[in-house]
Amino acid sequence: MASTVPLDTIYTAEEAAARLRLTNRGVIKLGKEHGLCSRSGRNYLFSERDLLALWQILREPPKGPKLPTVKAHVSDLRLYDALQKLTAKRKGPGRSKWEATNAKNKELREATKAAVEKWKDDEPLDHGKSRSGLLDA
């Protein structure tokens, strides 16, 4: 029983790659992966129908509309805690920390006053002398 369906044009891997604008290895890999090639020894052959099927595989699927993101529901307890934090009165560093800082500052002021009193009677520096004059003396 002879088939009356004519055979499509047969392409080698190189011809198929040139037609699809791919590499030889890429066409062979896709053909083997999807069963769209024939093999004769070391040669891979592709029919016109195989190339059309490979082209459909390579097509980019249509992108649907992006789904809106769903926000998680905030429980009443979390909402209550968040509101408590927002409305809570913020406390300062506290009395003990203030006293320690104040005492430290008082000591620094007294040390500065003592240093000023000590230097008060010293002779002022003479900036008019040259460096060489200082070295000669």
N, C-alpha and C positions, 0 to 999 in steps of 0.2 A: 504494500500500500504506500504509494508515493505521496509526499506532502506537496500541496499546491501553494503553500505559503512561501513567498520568496524570502531568502535569507537577507537580513539587513547588511549594511556595509560593516565590515570587520576592521577594527583598528588595532594596531600594536599599542603597547604601553606608552611608547614615545609619542605616537600620534594622538592618543587619547589625552596624554598630559598636555600636549601643545594645544589641543582643542579646548580643554577645560582650564588652561593656564595654571596648571599645577606641576609639581615635580613628578618624575616617573615613579619614584618610591611612594609618594603620597597617593597617586592614583591606584597603584597596586595594593597598597595597604587598605584604602577604602573599599576597593573591589572585593578583596578577600574577606574583610570584616562584614560586609553586607551581602556577600554571595552574588556579586554583580560582575563577574569576570569568568573567563574560561582559561584553562591552562593547557598548553601543549609543550611538554618537556619543561624547559626553563623560560619559555615565553608565555606572557600573559596577553590574552586577547579580549577585546571589548567590542560589543555590538553597539549599534546606534541606540537601541533601547537601554542598554546598560549605562551608556553615557547620560542619557536623559534621567535615569533613575539616580545616578550619582549626583547630577546637578540638583535634583530635588532634595537630596540628603544635605547638600551643602547650603541650601537656602536658610536664611535666618527666620526663625519663627516670629510671628507678629507679636508685638508687645501690647498687652492689655492695659487698661487704665490702672494706675497705681491705687491700691486699696488704702483707705484712710487709716491712720494709726488709731488704735483704741487706747484711751487712757484708763489706767486702773482706778477703781473706785477707792476713795479715801474713807477709811472707817471713822465712825463718830469719835472713838477713843483717840485715834491719831490726830484728828482735827482739834479735839479738845486740848490735847497736850501741846500742839503747835500754838494754839491761841494763848495758852497759859504762859509759854515761853516768851511770846511776843509782848504780852501785857505785864509780865512780872517786873517789879521795880529792881533796877540794877543797883547793887550795893557797891560802895567804894572800898578802898583797901582795908578799912577798919582802923579803929583807934590805936591799937598797939603798933601797927606798921607806921602810922602817921607820927606817933611819938618817937619811934626809933629814928625815922628820917629827920625829924625836927631836931633831936639831940645831936645827930651827926652834923647837921648844918650849923648848929650853934657852936660846936667844937671848931669847925672850919672857920667861922667868922672870928672867933676868939684868937685862933692861930694867926689869921691874917692881920688882925689888929696888933698883935704882939710883934709880928715881923715889921710892920710899918713903924711902930714906936722904936724898934731897934735900929732901923735904917734912917730914922728921922735926923739923928745927930751926925750921921756920916757925911763926909765931904762929897759934893756932887762930882760925877765923872766929867772929865774934860775931853770932849770929843774932837777938839781942835788939834791935838797933837798928831803927828804923822806916825806911822808904824816904825819908820826908821828912827825917829826920835825916841821911841819907847825902847827900841833895841839898843840904842847907844847908851842909854842911862844905866 
